[in-house]
């Protein structure tokens, strides 16, 4: 008999008897042999920390007593685990992940302890942080609190977001005319919008030679952030042959499934809090649709319809601000009937698309159609019965490319 192990054995035996379980039944529920339970109770065997937590869980040990069990078994207490356990139970009563211990509880302490350590939240590191915070002033302490809150919030948004990767095309004709600092600013705004909507992987599409001047400084700046670094990649579009062609350049960097597209020259000014992103609301609506195609749309004047992609929506919404699209036309002729429709809206450069979109885009390019318009590929999918939906913005859209066109017209007239 080992006297150091006997303290835990007494706790285990009392809890087992209070629960009315035999050694065999308890062993079955935690995935151990009954002889192991006997040796633990008699001080002949020290349980692993995983077994300690699994036994405590099955026997209904309260949050306040888990650390006592760990200390009795010869392990450090884990107050962080009990705090997270309580928070998780409060947040959701749904099933949580668990390891193969045979426990029937929807909370598995051993599994969550492993997750906390895997995330770098070891008890000794938390202890160091808390002790260090006691030695600094209020300003430094608040900065740490803000950083931790921001990090956890951002991580949660990434995990909960229905879309995790975004393409930001910046190799079009108008982009090649922007000064470098202007293009950097536009890209930073688009990247920030994506990040604040829970997107953690971003692919830039740049013109040849822009890797060093744009990608490198942007990547370096993102790596300095305290929040988890965003995965930033880029590819090149040799010639500005349309948005569809640009997306095809990024196909190899996109996993199968849904991705977002943000056009940096379409700037969205929120009417409410600048952090309450329309893209986030759009993604939330997208998660409730039975279709993987949703694009932002907004009202445009009839005189500007020939400068934009235009959609016609159905008469009724499927949910607030979301309507089925019945047809799409890229920069329609003024005489096109869509320009006279009372349900005509302009496309805004915010898309949520499935990777299947690359098939009609490749078909357009194979047929020699130049430029390759994303609107044409979506129009084809709409015609063959795929559900395409529009999300009407409640924000102001500023088209930087439109301003550039006006400037070119003025220069051309002088």
C-alpha positions in Angstrom: 0.0 0.0 0.0 1.3 3.5 -0.9 0.3 6.1 1.6 0.7 8.9 -0.9 -1.9 7.2 -3.2 -4.3 6.2 -0.3 -5.7 9.7 0.0 -7.0 9.5 -3.5 -8.2 6.0 -3.0 -10.4 7.0 -0.1 -11.9 9.9 -2.1 -12.6 7.4 -5.0 -14.1 4.7 -2.8 -16.4 7.2 -0.9 -17.6 8.8 -4.1 -18.2 5.4 -5.7 -20.2 4.1 -2.8 -22.2 7.3 -2.6 -23.1 6.9 -6.3 -24.1 3.3 -5.7 -21.8 1.9 -8.3 -19.8 -1.3 -8.1 -16.1 -1.4 -9.1 -17.1 -3.3 -12.2 -19.7 -0.8 -13.3 -17.5 2.2 -12.7 -14.6 0.5 -14.6 -16.9 -0.1 -17.5 -18.0 3.5 -17.6 -14.5 5.0 -17.7 -13.0 2.3 -19.9 -10.7 0.7 -17.3 -10.4 -2.7 -15.8 -12.1 -3.4 -12.4 -8.8 -4.5 -10.9 -7.4 -1.0 -11.7 -10.2 0.5 -9.6 -9.5 -1.8 -6.8 -5.8 -1.0 -6.8 -6.5 2.8 -6.9 -8.9 2.5 -3.9 -6.4 0.5 -1.8 -3.5 2.8 -2.6 -1.7 0.3 -4.8 -1.9 2.3 -8.1 -1.7 6.0 -8.9 -4.2 7.0 -11.6 -3.2 9.1 -14.6 -4.5 12.6 -14.7 -6.8 11.7 -17.5 -8.2 8.8 -15.4 -8.6 11.0 -12.4 -10.7 13.5 -14.3 -12.7 10.8 -16.0 -13.5 9.1 -12.7 -14.5 12.5 -11.1 -16.8 13.2 -14.0 -18.6 9.8 -13.9 -19.0 10.1 -10.2 -20.4 13.6 -10.4 -17.6 15.4 -8.5 -18.5 19.0 -8.2 -16.5 21.8 -9.8 -15.1 22.9 -6.5 -13.8 19.4 -5.7 -12.0 18.6 -9.0 -8.8 20.3 -7.8 -8.9 18.4 -4.6 -9.0 15.1 -6.5 -6.1 16.2 -8.7 -4.0 17.1 -5.7 -4.8 13.9 -3.9 -3.7 12.0 -7.0 -0.4 13.9 -7.1 -1.2 16.5 -9.8 -1.4 20.2 -9.8 -4.9 21.7 -9.3 -6.7 23.1 -12.3 -8.9 26.1 -11.4 -8.9 27.2 -15.0 -10.6 23.9 -16.0 -13.4 24.3 -13.5 -13.9 27.9 -14.6 -14.2 26.9 -18.3 -16.4 23.9 -17.3 -18.9 26.2 -15.6 -18.8 28.7 -18.5 -19.4 25.9 -21.1 -22.3 24.5 -19.2 -23.8 28.0 -18.9 -23.3 28.7 -22.6 -24.7 25.5 -24.0 -26.4 22.4 -22.9 -25.6 20.6 -26.1 -23.2 17.8 -26.5 -19.5 18.6 -26.2 -16.7 16.5 -27.6 -15.3 13.7 -25.5 -12.6 11.0 -25.6 -13.3 7.3 -25.5 -13.6 6.8 -21.7 -17.2 5.4 -21.7 -18.5 8.4 -19.7 -22.1 9.2 -20.4 -21.9 12.9 -19.3 -22.0 15.6 -21.9 -19.0 17.2 -20.3 -15.7 15.3 -20.3 -13.2 17.0 -18.0 -10.2 15.0 -19.3 -10.9 16.0 -22.9 -11.4 19.7 -22.1 -8.2 19.6 -20.0 -6.4 18.3 -23.1 -7.9 21.0 -25.2 -6.9 23.8 -22.8 -3.3 22.5 -22.8 -3.3 22.1 -26.6 -4.3 25.8 -26.9 -1.4 26.8 -24.8 -3.4 27.5 -21.7 -1.3 25.5 -19.2 -1.9 26.3 -15.6 1.7 27.5 -15.0 1.5 30.0 -17.9 -1.8 31.3 -16.6 -0.2 31.6 -13.2 2.7 33.5 -14.6 0.4 35.9 -16.4 -1.7 36.6 -13.3 1.4 37.2 -11.1 2.9 39.5 -13.7 -0.3 41.5 -13.9 -0.1 42.2 -10.2 3.3 43.9 -10.7 2.3 46.4 -13.4 0.2 49.5 -13.5 -3.5 49.8 -14.4 -2.8 50.9 -18.0 -0.6 47.9 -18.8 -3.0 45.6 -17.0 -5.9 46.9 -19.1 -3.9 46.5 -22.3 -3.4 42.8 -21.5 -7.1 42.4 -20.7 -8.1 44.0 -24.0 -5.6 41.9 -25.9 -6.8 38.6 -24.4 -10.5 39.5 -24.9 -9.8 40.5 -28.5 -7.9 37.3 -29.2 -10.6 35.0 -27.7 -13.3 36.9 -29.5 -11.5 36.7 -32.8 -10.8 33.0 -32.4 -14.4 32.3 -31.6 -15.6 34.3 -34.7 -13.2 32.3 -36.9 -14.5 29.0 -35.6 -18.1 29.9 -35.8 -18.0 31.6 -39.2 -19.6 29.6 -42.0 -16.8 30.9 -44.4 -13.1 30.7 -43.6 -11.3 31.8 -46.7 -11.6 35.0 -48.9 -10.2 36.1 -52.2 -9.4 39.8 -52.7 -8.8 40.5 -56.3 -6.5 43.5 -56.9 -5.0 43.1 -60.4 -7.7 44.7 -62.5 -7.1 47.6 -64.9 -8.2 50.2 -62.3 -6.0 48.7 -59.6 -2.9 49.1 -61.8 -3.6 52.8 -62.0 -3.7 53.4 -58.2 -0.7 54.8 -56.4 0.9 52.1 -54.2 -0.1 53.7 -50.9 -3.7 54.0 -52.1 -3.8 50.3 -53.1 -2.3 49.3 -49.8 -4.9 51.3 -48.0 -7.7 49.7 -50.0 -6.3 46.2 -49.4 -6.0 46.8 -45.7 -9.6 47.9 -45.5 -10.8 44.7 -47.3 -8.5 42.5 -45.2 -9.8 44.1 -42.0 -13.4 43.6 -43.1 -12.7 39.9 -43.7 -10.9 39.4 -40.4 -13.6 41.1 -38.4 -16.2 38.8 -40.1 -14.3 35.7 -38.9 -12.2 34.9 -42.0 -8.7 33.7 -41.2 -7.3 32.8 -44.6 -7.0 35.4 -47.4 -5.7 35.1 -50.9 -4.7 38.3 -52.8 -4.7 38.4 -56.6 -2.1 40.9 -57.7 -0.7 42.2 -60.9 2.9 41.0 -61.8 5.5 42.7 -59.8 3.2 43.7 -57.0 4.3 40.9 -54.7 7.2 42.9 -53.1 5.5 46.2 -53.1 2.1 45.1 -51.8 2.1 41.6 -50.5 5.3 41.6 -48.5 4.6 44.7 -46.4 1.0 43.6 -45.8 2.1 40.2 -44.6 4.7 41.7 -42.3 2.2 44.1 -40.8 -0.3 41.3 -40.1 2.4 39.2 -38.5 2.9 42.0 -35.9 -0.6 41.8 -34.7 -1.3 40.3 -31.2 -4.3 38.4 -32.4 -3.6 35.1 -34.2 -1.8 35.8 -37.5 -4.0 35.7 -40.6 -2.8 33.3 -43.3 -2.1 35.6 -46.2 -1.2 34.3 -49.6 -1.1 35.8 -53.1 -1.1 34.8 -56.8 -0.7 36.8 -59.9 -3.1 37.7 -62.8 -0.9 38.5 -65.8 -3.5 40.4 -67.7 -6.7 42.2 -66.5 -9.2 39.9 -68.2 -12.1 40.2 -65.8 -13.1 39.2 -62.3 -13.8 35.6 -63.4 -10.3 35.2 -64.8 -8.9 36.6 -61.6 -10.7 34.0 -59.5 -9.4 31.2 -61.7 -5.8 32.3 -60.9 -6.6 31.6 -57.2 -8.4 28.2 -57.7 -5.3 26.2 -56.7 -5.2 28.0 -53.4 -8.9 27.5 -52.5 -10.2 24.3 -50.8 -13.3 22.7 -52.0 -16.3 24.4 -50.5 -17.5 27.9 -49.9 -15.3 31.1 -50.1 -15.8 34.8 -50.0 -14.8 37.4 -52.6 -14.2 41.0 -51.5 -13.5 43.7 -54.1 -11.3 46.3 -52.5 -12.6 49.1 -54.7 -16.1 48.6 -53.4 -16.0 50.2 -49.9 -18.9 49.5 -47.5 -19.6 52.3 -45.0 -21.7 50.8 -42.2 -24.7 52.9 -41.0 -24.4 51.6 -37.4 -21.2 50.6 -35.6 -18.2 50.3 -37.9 -17.5 46.9 -36.3 -21.0 45.5 -37.1 -20.0 44.4 -40.5 -22.6 43.9 -43.3 -20.4 41.0 -44.4 -20.9 39.3 -41.0 -24.7 39.7 -41.4 -24.5 38.4 -44.9 -22.6 35.3 -43.7 -25.2 34.7 -41.0 -28.0 34.8 -43.6 -25.9 32.6 -45.9 -25.7 29.9 -43.2 -29.5 29.7 -43.3 -29.8 29.3 -47.0 -30.1 26.0 -49.0 -27.8 27.5 -51.7 -24.1 28.2 -51.6 -24.4 31.4 -53.7 -25.1 34.8 -52.2 -24.1 38.2 -53.4 -24.5 41.7 -52.0 -26.8 44.0 -53.9 -27.9 47.6 -53.6 -30.0 50.2 -55.3 -28.3 52.1 -58.2 -29.6 54.9 -60.4 -30.8 53.9 -63.8 -28.1 56.1 -65.4 -25.4 54.0 -63.7 -26.8 50.5 -64.5 -24.7 50.2 -67.6 -21.6 50.5 -65.5 -22.4 47.6 -63.1 -23.4 44.1 -62.9 -27.2 44.1 -62.5 -29.6 41.5 -61.0 -33.3 41.2 -61.0 -34.8 39.7 -57.8 -38.0 37.8 -57.3 -41.0 39.6 -55.8 -40.8 38.1 -52.4 -37.9 37.6 -49.9 -37.0 34.2 -48.4 -35.8 36.0 -45.3 -35.2 39.7 -44.4 -33.0 41.3 -47.0 -32.5 38.1 -48.9 -34.3 37.5 -52.2 -33.9 34.9 -55.0 -32.3 36.2 -58.2 -34.0 35.5 -61.4 -31.5 37.0 -63.9 -28.1 38.6 -64.0 -26.6 40.8 -66.7 -23.1 42.3 -66.7 -23.2 46.0 -67.6 -26.4 45.8 -69.6 -27.3 47.9 -72.6 -29.6 50.8 -71.7 -32.3 49.1 -73.8 -32.1 45.8 -71.9 -35.4 45.1 -70.1 -33.6 44.5 -66.8 -32.8 48.2 -66.6 -36.5 49.0 -66.5 -37.4 46.4 -63.9 -38.6 47.7 -60.5 -36.6 44.8 -58.9 -33.3 45.6 -60.5 -30.4 46.0 -58.2 -26.7 46.6 -58.6 -24.1 44.0 -57.6 -21.7 45.0 -54.9 -18.3 43.4 -54.6 -19.1 41.0 -51.8 -19.8 37.4 -52.8 -20.1 34.1 -51.0 -19.6 31.3 -53.6 -19.0 27.6 -53.8 -15.9 26.3 -55.5 -18.1 24.8 -58.2 -18.2 28.3 -59.7 -14.8 27.5 -61.2 -16.4 25.1 -63.7 -18.5 27.6 -65.6 -15.6 30.2 -65.3 -13.3 27.7 -67.0 -15.9 27.1 -69.7 -16.2 30.8 -70.5 -12.4 31.1 -70.8 -12.2 28.0 -73.0 -14.8 29.4 -75.3 -12.5 32.4 -75.7 -14.8 34.9 -74.1 -12.9 37.9 -72.9 -13.1 39.4 -70.4 -14.3 36.5 -68.2 -17.1 37.9 -66.1 -18.1 36.3 -62.8 -21.7 37.6 -63.5 -21.9 35.5 -66.7 -20.9 32.4 -64.8 -23.5 33.1 -62.1 -26.1 33.8 -64.8 -25.4 30.4 -66.3 -25.9 28.7 -62.9 -29.1 30.6 -62.5 -30.4 29.5 -65.9 -29.7 25.8 -65.2 -31.6 25.9 -61.9 -29.1 26.7 -59.2 -30.4 29.0 -56.5 -28.6 32.4 -56.6 -29.6 34.9 -53.9 -29.1 38.6 -53.3 -28.4 40.2 -49.9 -29.6 43.8 -50.0 -27.2 46.0 -48.0 -28.2 48.5 -45.4 -25.0 50.4 -45.8 -23.5 52.9 -48.2 -21.5 51.5 -51.0 -18.6 53.7 -52.5 -17.2 52.5 -55.8 -13.6 53.8 -56.0 -13.5 52.5 -59.6 -16.4 54.8 -60.5 -14.5 57.8 -59.1 -11.5 56.8 -61.2 -13.7 56.6 -64.3 -14.9 60.1 -63.7 -11.3 61.3 -63.3 -10.3 59.7 -66.5 -13.3 61.3 -68.3 -12.2 64.7 -67.0 -8.6 64.2 -68.0 -9.7 63.0 -71.4 -11.7 66.2 -72.0 -8.9 68.6 -71.1 
